[in-house]
Amino acid sequence: WRLISMRQIVISITGLKKEIELAKGNLLQVLADISFDVEQQEFVSIVGPSGSGKTTLLYCISSLLPPTNGEVLIDGKSPYGWSAAKLAKFRRKKIGFIFQDFQLIPSLSAYDNMVLPGTLNGHKIKKENVYSLAKRLELKADLHQPIDALSGGEQQKVAIGRTLLADPDIMFLDEPTSALDTHSRALIMEILKELVSKGKTIVMVTHDLELASQSSRAIVLKDGHIHDNISSPTLETLVF
């Protein structure tokens, strides 16, 4: 008997293709024939060699970058047919991003950076919750310093904290631990797995195979195609 999953599909990608226009009208095919689904409460990692299209794929499936061809559905709806206002509202309410370059606001303190997206969502974020999360993240910096006064690793923790406080259902993470040491990477992974156990859905691009081996599934990209789709990945199976 085949077990049928009762979980809801929250992201569905069919025949996705992405081309980028280069000089003189030449086209570079970055992604081709990408199809897979992500279920609610899944933790999917996207791995592969440099230049394989990992970040482009993450952007295409998360509403940030329209594909050239193919279909992307989030909760059964295509975000690329919406007005800018509707798309912005959907992103605020439903999805969260942790960017590789953090995308923090330099003119705001660490504290204000952490609470801004959640506040825009209409959440009443309590001060004690911010400090409690900062402690959990082992964020040692003074939260009322300008963001530029923090180290790269501390800024990355602020970026992670900002997304967690906004409390989205679906999180898209682009190298969320790239600036962190081994201890902090393990700490963040523990928090992310805890969120998944409570019903969140996470899609994460990472070059760190140790992290990817702790996700529930790994999509392996090679030359813009899906090279492998591995359930319960291990370091041994993540060879590309």
Buried (B, 14 or more C-beta within 10 A) or exposed (E): EEEEEEEEBBBBBEEBBBBEEEEEEEEEEBBBEBEBBBBBBBBBBBBBBEEBBBBBBBBBBBBBBEBBEBEBBBBEEEBBEBEEEEBEEBBBEBBBBBBBEBEBEEEBBBBBBBBBBBBEBEBEBEEEBBEEBBEBBEBEBEBEEEBEEBEEBBBBBBBBBBBBBBBBBBBBBBBBBBBBEEEBBBBBBEBBBEBBEEEBBBBBBBBBBBBBBBBBBBBBBBBBBBBBEBEEBEEEBBEE
